[in-house]
Amino acid sequence: MSISRHRQGDEKDIGYTRAKYGFDYETCSVKTSIDQQSSDIAMGVDTGGAGDQGLMFGYACNETPELMPMPIMLAHKIAMRLSEMKSRISSAI
């Protein structure tokens, strides 16, 4: 399966079809890096478990003090605030 081709279809389907939107499926690029699991990690993992799964998002930019893209920082801040509110409500009960 071509990840790039699959990704382009998704972006087109949700409406990113014109460069004037600042993002479009025809000019966007996605970099993938899929490698075999490290033999050191594989030795310490139960049969069937991956042990080294991870997800990377973004790139360095000057949109935020953290040098991360604004959308991911806003998502992080919303998630942190929701966690704080959940803790407050739980401790008040």
N, CA, C and O atoms as a MOPAC input file, in Angstrom:
PM7 MOZYME 1SCF
protein

 N      0.84300 1    -1.18400 1     0.00000 1
 C      0.00000 1     0.00000 1     0.00000 1
 C      0.88800 1     1.24700 1     0.00000 1
 O      1.87700 1     1.31400 1     0.73100 1
 N      0.54000 1     2.19300 1    -0.79300 1
 C      1.26700 1     3.45500 1    -0.81500 1
 C      0.65200 1     4.38500 1     0.22700 1
 O     -0.47700 1     4.85000 1     0.07300 1
 N      1.40600 1     4.64600 1     1.27900 1
 C      0.90100 1     5.52200 1     2.34500 1
 C      0.61700 1     6.90700 1     1.79000 1
 O     -0.40000 1     7.51400 1     2.12500 1
 N      1.50200 1     7.40900 1     0.94600 1
 C      1.32700 1     8.73900 1     0.38200 1
 C      0.04600 1     8.84400 1    -0.44200 1
 O     -0.70300 1     9.81200 1    -0.31100 1
 N     -0.20300 1     7.85300 1    -1.28500 1
 C     -1.40800 1     7.86700 1    -2.12000 1
 C     -2.66700 1     7.76300 1    -1.25300 1
 O     -3.65300 1     8.46000 1    -1.49500 1
 N     -2.62700 1     6.89700 1    -0.25100 1
 C     -3.75900 1     6.72800 1     0.66400 1
 C     -4.04000 1     8.03600 1     1.40100 1
 O     -5.19300 1     8.44700 1     1.53400 1
 N     -2.98200 1     8.68100 1     1.87500 1
 C     -3.10600 1     9.93900 1     2.59400 1
 C     -3.70400 1    11.01700 1     1.70000 1
 O     -4.55600 1    11.78500 1     2.14700 1
 N     -3.27500 1    11.08400 1     0.45700 1
 C     -3.81200 1    12.09000 1    -0.44900 1
 C     -5.31600 1    11.93400 1    -0.62500 1
 O     -6.04100 1    12.92700 1    -0.68100 1
 N     -5.78300 1    10.70700 1    -0.71100 1
 C     -7.22100 1    10.47100 1    -0.85600 1
 C     -7.99000 1    10.97100 1     0.34900 1
 O     -9.06700 1    11.54900 1     0.20400 1
 N     -7.44500 1    10.75300 1     1.54300 1
 C     -8.10400 1    11.22200 1     2.76500 1
 C     -8.19700 1    12.73700 1     2.78800 1
 O     -9.25400 1    13.29300 1     3.08800 1
 N     -7.09600 1    13.40600 1     2.47200 1
 C     -7.09800 1    14.86600 1     2.48500 1
 C     -8.07000 1    15.42500 1     1.45600 1
 O     -8.76000 1    16.41200 1     1.71300 1
 N     -8.11800 1    14.80000 1     0.30900 1
 C     -9.05300 1    15.24600 1    -0.73400 1
 C    -10.49200 1    15.04400 1    -0.26200 1
 O    -11.34100 1    15.91400 1    -0.45400 1
 N    -10.76400 1    13.88600 1     0.35800 1
 C    -12.11800 1    13.57300 1     0.81900 1
 C    -12.64300 1    14.55400 1     1.86600 1
 O    -13.84000 1    14.84100 1     1.90100 1
 N    -11.75200 1    15.07100 1     2.72100 1
 C    -12.23000 1    15.99400 1     3.75700 1
 C    -12.18000 1    17.45400 1     3.33200 1
 O    -12.48300 1    18.34400 1     4.12600 1
 N    -11.79500 1    17.70700 1     2.07200 1
 C    -11.95200 1    19.04900 1     1.52500 1
 C    -10.71300 1    19.89300 1     1.34500 1
 O    -10.82300 1    21.05800 1     0.96300 1
 N     -9.53600 1    19.35200 1     1.60400 1
 C     -8.32300 1    20.12600 1     1.37100 1
 C     -7.94300 1    20.01400 1    -0.09800 1
 O     -7.03400 1    19.27400 1    -0.47100 1
 N     -8.67300 1    20.77900 1    -0.93000 1
 C     -8.52700 1    20.63900 1    -2.37600 1
 C     -7.99300 1    21.88500 1    -3.07500 1
 O     -7.79900 1    21.87900 1    -4.29100 1
 N     -7.75400 1    22.95300 1    -2.31700 1
 C     -7.28200 1    24.18000 1    -2.95700 1
 C     -6.13800 1    24.78900 1    -2.16400 1
 O     -6.22200 1    24.92600 1    -0.94400 1
 N     -5.07400 1    25.15300 1    -2.85700 1
 C     -3.89800 1    25.72100 1    -2.19900 1
 C     -4.23600 1    27.00000 1    -1.43900 1
 O     -3.55400 1    27.33400 1    -0.47000 1
 N     -5.26500 1    27.71600 1    -1.85500 1
 C     -5.59800 1    28.96600 1    -1.16600 1
 C     -6.06400 1    28.72300 1     0.27400 1
 O     -6.12000 1    29.66000 1     1.07100 1
 N     -6.40000 1    27.46400 1     0.61400 1
 C     -6.74500 1    27.12600 1     1.99700 1
 C     -5.49400 1    27.03500 1     2.86600 1
 O     -5.59200 1    26.91800 1     4.08700 1
 N     -4.31800 1    27.08900 1     2.24100 1
 C     -3.07300 1    26.98600 1     2.96500 1
 C     -2.56200 1    25.56300 1     3.09200 1
 O     -1.49500 1    25.32200 1     3.65800 1
 N     -3.32500 1    24.63200 1     2.56600 1
 C     -2.96100 1    23.21100 1     2.65300 1
 C     -3.80300 1    22.48100 1     1.63200 1
 O     -5.02600 1    22.61800 1     1.63300 1
 N     -3.18200 1    21.71000 1     0.76100 1
 C     -3.97800 1    20.92800 1    -0.17600 1
 C     -3.32100 1    19.58300 1    -0.43300 1
 O     -2.10900 1    19.42700 1    -0.28500 1
 N     -4.13500 1    18.62400 1    -0.81700 1
 C     -3.68300 1    17.24000 1    -0.96100 1
 C     -2.65300 1    17.04800 1    -2.06100 1
 O     -1.87900 1    16.09200 1    -2.02000 1
 N     -2.63100 1    17.94100 1    -3.04100 1
 C     -1.70700 1    17.75700 1    -4.16300 1
 C     -0.27800 1    18.20800 1    -3.84200 1
 O      0.67500 1    17.68800 1    -4.42100 1
 N     -0.11900 1    19.17300 1    -2.92200 1
 C      1.21500 1    19.69700 1    -2.65300 1
 C      1.76700 1    19.30600 1    -1.28600 1
 O      2.94200 1    19.55000 1    -1.01100 1
 N      0.96100 1    18.71500 1    -0.43500 1
 C      1.41000 1    18.28900 1     0.88700 1
 C      2.30700 1    17.06400 1     0.76400 1
 O      2.10400 1    16.22500 1    -0.11400 1
 N      3.29600 1    16.96600 1     1.64300 1
 C      4.12200 1    15.75600 1     1.63000 1
 C      4.14400 1    15.14800 1     3.02400 1
 O      4.10600 1    15.86100 1     4.02700 1
 N      4.20500 1    13.85400 1     3.07200 1
 C      4.26700 1    13.12000 1     4.33000 1
 C      5.50000 1    12.23700 1     4.27900 1
 O      5.71600 1    11.51200 1     3.30800 1
 N      6.30200 1    12.30000 1     5.32400 1
 C      7.49400 1    11.46200 1     5.38600 1
 C      7.21600 1    10.30400 1     6.32900 1
 O      6.69300 1    10.49400 1     7.42700 1
 N      7.56300 1     9.12100 1     5.89800 1
 C      7.38200 1     7.95000 1     6.75000 1
 C      8.72400 1     7.27500 1     6.95600 1
 O      9.59200 1     7.28200 1     6.08200 1
 N      8.86500 1     6.70300 1     8.11300 1
 C     10.09400 1     5.97300 1     8.42300 1
 C      9.69100 1     4.72500 1     9.19800 1
 O      9.45900 1     4.78700 1    10.40500 1
 N      9.61100 1     3.61600 1     8.52000 1
 C      9.21000 1     2.36100 1     9.13800 1
 C     10.39800 1     1.41400 1     9.04600 1
 O     10.84100 1     1.04700 1     7.95800 1
 N     10.89600 1     1.03300 1    10.19800 1
 C     12.06200 1     0.15300 1    10.25500 1
 C     11.73200 1    -1.08100 1    11.08000 1
 O     10.71600 1    -1.13300 1    11.77300 1
 N     12.60700 1    -2.06700 1    10.99300 1
 C     12.43400 1    -3.25300 1    11.81700 1
 C     12.73700 1    -2.90100 1    13.26400 1
 O     13.50500 1    -1.98400 1    13.55600 1
 N     12.11300 1    -3.65600 1    14.15900 1
 C     12.30900 1    -3.44200 1    15.57500 1
 C     13.76000 1    -3.74000 1    15.97800 1
 O     14.37600 1    -4.67300 1    15.46500 1
 N     14.28200 1    -2.95200 1    16.88300 1
 C     15.62600 1    -3.17300 1    17.39800 1
 C     15.70700 1    -4.55100 1    18.04900 1
 O     14.79200 1    -4.94900 1    18.77000 1
 N     16.78200 1    -5.27400 1    17.80300 1
 C     16.93200 1    -6.60500 1    18.41200 1
 C     17.04300 1    -6.49900 1    19.92700 1
 O     16.62200 1    -7.41500 1    20.63300 1
 N     17.60100 1    -5.40200 1    20.44700 1
 C     17.67000 1    -5.20400 1    21.90200 1
 C     16.27900 1    -5.08500 1    22.51300 1
 O     16.01400 1    -5.64700 1    23.57600 1
 N     15.39600 1    -4.35800 1    21.84700 1
 C     14.02700 1    -4.20900 1    22.34500 1
 C     13.28500 1    -5.52600 1    22.18700 1
 O     12.55700 1    -5.94300 1    23.08700 1
 N     13.46300 1    -6.17600 1    21.05800 1
 C     12.76200 1    -7.43800 1    20.80200 1
 C     13.07000 1    -8.48200 1    21.87800 1
 O     12.19300 1    -9.26900 1    22.23600 1
 N     14.30200 1    -8.50000 1    22.40100 1
 C     14.67100 1    -9.47800 1    23.43400 1
 C     13.89300 1    -9.25800 1    24.73200 1
 O     13.62300 1   -10.21200 1    25.46200 1
 N     13.53500 1    -8.01300 1    25.02000 1
 C     12.87200 1    -7.71100 1    26.28700 1
 C     11.36500 1    -7.63200 1    26.21100 1
 O     10.72800 1    -7.19200 1    27.16800 1
 N     10.78400 1    -8.03600 1    25.12000 1
 C      9.33700 1    -7.91300 1    24.92400 1
 C      8.71600 1    -9.30100 1    24.85600 1
 O      9.27800 1   -10.22700 1    24.27000 1
 N      7.52900 1    -9.42300 1    25.47700 1
 C      6.80000 1   -10.69900 1    25.38900 1
 C      6.50900 1   -11.02700 1    23.93800 1
 O      6.44100 1   -10.13200 1    23.09500 1
 N      6.33500 1   -12.30600 1    23.64400 1
 C      6.00300 1   -12.73000 1    22.28700 1
 C      4.72200 1   -12.03400 1    21.84300 1
 O      3.72100 1   -12.03800 1    22.55900 1
 N      4.76400 1   -11.45100 1    20.68400 1
 C      3.58000 1   -10.78600 1    20.14000 1
 C      3.50600 1    -9.30600 1    20.46400 1
 O      2.72000 1    -8.58700 1    19.84700 1
 N      4.30400 1    -8.82700 1    21.41400 1
 C      4.26300 1    -7.41300 1    21.77700 1
 C      5.27100 1    -6.61800 1    20.98700 1
 O      6.31700 1    -7.14900 1    20.61100 1
 N      4.98700 1    -5.37000 1    20.73000 1
 C      5.90100 1    -4.54500 1    19.94900 1
 C      6.96700 1    -3.91500 1    20.83400 1
 O      8.16000 1    -4.06500 1    20.56700 1
 N      6.55600 1    -3.21800 1    21.87600 1
 C      7.51500 1    -2.66100 1    22.81200 1
 C      8.16600 1    -1.35900 1    22.41300 1
 O      8.72400 1    -0.68000 1    23.27500 1
 N      8.12400 1    -0.98000 1    21.16800 1
 C      8.78000 1     0.27200 1    20.76700 1
 C      7.87900 1     1.10700 1    19.86700 1
 O      8.35500 1     1.78700 1    18.95800 1
 N      6.60400 1     1.05300 1    20.12000 1
 C      5.67500 1     1.81800 1    19.29300 1
 C      5.78600 1     3.29500 1    19.64300 1
 O      6.00600 1     3.65500 1    20.79900 1
 N      5.63700 1     4.12300 1    18.66400 1
 C      5.69900 1     5.55000 1    18.90200 1
 C      5.06300 1     6.31100 1    17.75900 1
 O      4.84900 1     5.77900 1    16.67000 1
 N      4.77100 1     7.55400 1    18.03000 1
 C      4.15700 1     8.41300 1    17.03200 1
 C      4.84500 1     9.75900 1    17.10600 1
 O      5.02700 1    10.31000 1    18.19200 1
 N      5.22400 1    10.28500 1    15.97200 1
 C      5.81700 1    11.61600 1    15.93800 1
 C      4.90700 1    12.51100 1    15.11800 1
 O      4.34100 1    12.09700 1    14.10700 1
 N      4.78100 1    13.73000 1    15.57200 1
 C      3.96700 1    14.69800 1    14.85300 1
 C      4.74500 1    15.99500 1    14.78000 1
 O      5.38200 1    16.41000 1    15.74800 1
 N      4.68700 1    16.61500 1    13.65100 1
 C      5.12700 1    17.98400 1    13.55400 1
 C      6.54900 1    18.21200 1    13.11500 1
 O      7.19300 1    17.35800 1    12.50500 1
 N      7.01200 1    19.39100 1    13.44700 1
 C      8.27600 1    19.90100 1    12.98900 1
 C      8.57900 1    21.11200 1    13.86200 1
 O      7.68700 1    21.62600 1    14.53700 1
 N      9.79100 1    21.56100 1    13.85600 1
 C     10.13800 1    22.76000 1    14.61700 1
 C      9.68400 1    23.98900 1    13.83400 1
 O      9.89100 1    24.08300 1    12.62400 1
 N      9.07200 1    24.91300 1    14.53300 1
 C      8.65000 1    26.16400 1    13.90600 1
 C      8.58700 1    27.23100 1    14.98800 1
 O      8.76100 1    26.92300 1    16.16700 1
 N      8.34700 1    28.45700 1    14.61500 1
 C      8.29800 1    29.53100 1    15.60000 1
 C      6.87500 1    29.98900 1    15.90800 1
 O      6.67200 1    31.12900 1    16.32600 1
 N      5.89800 1    29.12300 1    15.70800 1
 C      4.50200 1    29.48000 1    15.98800 1
 C      4.20700 1    29.53600 1    17.47900 1
 O      3.28700 1    30.23800 1    17.89700 1
 N      4.96900 1    28.81000 1    18.28900 1
 C      4.73300 1    28.74200 1    19.73400 1
 C      6.07300 1    28.79800 1    20.46400 1
 O      7.11100 1    28.51900 1    19.86500 1
 N      6.06600 1    29.15700 1    21.76100 1
 C      7.32000 1    29.15300 1    22.53800 1
 C      7.95900 1    27.76900 1    22.60300 1
 O      9.17400 1    27.65200 1    22.75800 1
 N      7.14200 1    26.71700 1    22.48400 1
 C      7.65300 1    25.34000 1    22.52500 1
 C      8.27400 1    24.90900 1    21.19200 1
 O      8.81200 1    23.80700 1    21.08500 1
 N      8.20000 1    25.77300 1    20.18300 1
 C      8.71800 1    25.50600 1    18.83400 1
 C      7.98200 1    24.35400 1    18.15000 1
 O      8.55800 1    23.63300 1    17.33600 1
 N      6.71500 1    24.19400 1    18.48700 1
 C      5.85900 1    23.18400 1    17.87800 1
 C      4.75700 1    23.88900 1    17.09900 1
 O      4.45700 1    25.05100 1    17.37400 1
 N      4.14400 1    23.20500 1    16.12800 1
 C      3.02800 1    23.80900 1    15.38400 1
 C      1.86900 1    24.14800 1    16.32500 1
 O      1.57300 1    23.39600 1    17.25400 1
 N      1.23000 1    25.26400 1    16.07900 1
 C      0.12600 1    25.73100 1    16.92600 1
 C     -0.97200 1    24.68200 1    17.11000 1
 O     -1.41400 1    24.49800 1    18.24400 1
 N     -1.44400 1    23.97400 1    16.06300 1
 C     -2.52800 1    23.01000 1    16.26900 1
 C     -2.19600 1    21.91900 1    17.29400 1
 O     -3.05200 1    21.55800 1    18.10100 1
 N     -0.97300 1    21.39400 1    17.27300 1
 C     -0.63700 1    20.33100 1    18.21900 1
 C     -0.49900 1    20.90200 1    19.62400 1
 O     -0.87500 1    20.24100 1    20.59200 1
 N      0.03200 1    22.11700 1    19.75700 1
 C      0.14900 1    22.71600 1    21.09300 1
 C     -1.22500 1    23.02600 1    21.67200 1
 O     -1.44600 1    22.84200 1    22.86800 1
 N     -2.14700 1    23.49200 1    20.84100 1
 C     -3.50200 1    23.73700 1    21.33300 1
 C     -4.16400 1    22.43000 1    21.77300 1
 O     -4.83900 1    22.38200 1    22.80200 1
 N     -3.96600 1    21.38100 1    20.98900 1
 C     -4.52200 1    20.07800 1    21.36900 1
 C     -3.92600 1    19.60000 1    22.68600 1
 O     -4.64900 1    19.07100 1    23.53100 1
 N     -2.62100 1    19.77700 1    22.87600 1
 C     -1.97700 1    19.37900 1    24.13300 1
 C     -2.53100 1    20.17100 1    25.30300 1
 O     -2.80700 1    19.60500 1    26.36100 1
 N     -2.69700 1    21.47200 1    25.12500 1
 C     -3.20000 1    22.32100 1    26.21200 1
 C     -4.64800 1    21.97800 1    26.56000 1
 O     -5.01800 1    21.98200 1    27.73400 1
 N     -5.46100 1    21.68500 1    25.56000 1
 C     -6.84500 1    21.26800 1    25.82100 1
 C     -6.85200 1    19.96300 1    26.60100 1
 O     -7.59600 1    19.82300 1    27.57200 1
 N     -6.03000 1    19.00700 1    26.18300 1
 C     -5.97000 1    17.71300 1    26.88000 1
 C     -5.49100 1    17.89100 1    28.32100 1
 O     -6.02400 1    17.25200 1    29.22800 1
 N     -4.49500 1    18.74500 1    28.54200 1
 C     -4.01900 1    18.98800 1    29.91000 1
 C     -5.10100 1    19.63700 1    30.76000 1
 O     -5.28300 1    19.27000 1    31.92000 1
 N     -5.81700 1    20.59500 1    30.19400 1
 C     -6.88800 1    21.28400 1    30.93500 1
 C     -8.01700 1    20.31600 1    31.27400 1
 O     -8.55100 1    20.35100 1    32.38300 1
 N     -8.38200 1    19.45900 1    30.33600 1
 C     -9.41800 1    18.45600 1    30.61300 1
 C     -8.98200 1    17.52400 1    31.73500 1
 O     -9.79000 1    17.15500 1    32.58700 1
 N     -7.72300 1    17.14600 1    31.73900 1
 C     -7.19500 1    16.28400 1    32.79300 1
 C     -7.24400 1    16.98800 1    34.15000 1
 O     -7.60600 1    16.37700 1    35.15500 1
 N     -6.88000 1    18.26900 1    34.18000 1
 C     -6.94800 1    19.05000 1    35.42300 1
 C     -8.38100 1    19.12900 1    35.93500 1
 O     -8.63400 1    18.93200 1    37.12400 1
 N     -9.31500 1    19.41700 1    35.03800 1
 C    -10.72700 1    19.53800 1    35.44300 1
 C    -11.26100 1    18.19900 1    35.95900 1
 O    -12.01300 1    18.16600 1    36.93300 1
 N    -10.87800 1    17.10600 1    35.31300 1
 C    -11.31300 1    15.78100 1    35.75500 1
 C    -10.79400 1    15.50400 1    37.15600 1
 O    -11.52400 1    14.97700 1    37.99600 1
 N     -9.53000 1    15.85700 1    37.41700 1
 C     -8.94500 1    15.65600 1    38.74800 1
 C     -9.66200 1    16.48600 1    39.79700 1
 O     -9.92300 1    16.00000 1    40.89700 1
 N     -9.98200 1    17.72700 1    39.47600 1
 C    -10.69300 1    18.60200 1    40.42800 1
 C    -12.07400 1    18.05100 1    40.76100 1
 O    -12.49100 1    18.03100 1    41.91900 1
 N    -12.77000 1    17.60500 1    39.72200 1
 C    -14.12600 1    17.07200 1    39.93400 1
 C    -14.06100 1    15.78900 1    40.74700 1
 O    -14.88000 1    15.57800 1    41.64200 1
 N    -13.08600 1    14.92200 1    40.44200 1
 C    -12.94300 1    13.66700 1    41.17800 1
 C    -12.62200 1    13.91600 1    42.64200 1
 O    -13.14100 1    13.21100 1    43.50800 1
 N    -11.77900 1    14.90400 1    42.94500 1
 C    -11.39700 1    15.16600 1    44.33100 1
 C    -12.51800 1    15.86700 1    45.09800 1
 O    -12.55500 1    15.82100 1    46.32800 1
 N    -13.43000 1    16.51400 1    44.37500 1
 C    -14.55100 1    17.21000 1    45.03000 1
 C    -15.69000 1    16.24300 1    45.38300 1
 O    -16.55200 1    16.57100 1    46.19900 1
 N    -15.69200 1    15.08800 1    44.78500 1
 C    -16.78800 1    14.12800 1    45.00000 1
 C    -16.56600 1    13.35200 1    46.26900 1
 O    -17.38000 1    12.49700 1    46.62000 1

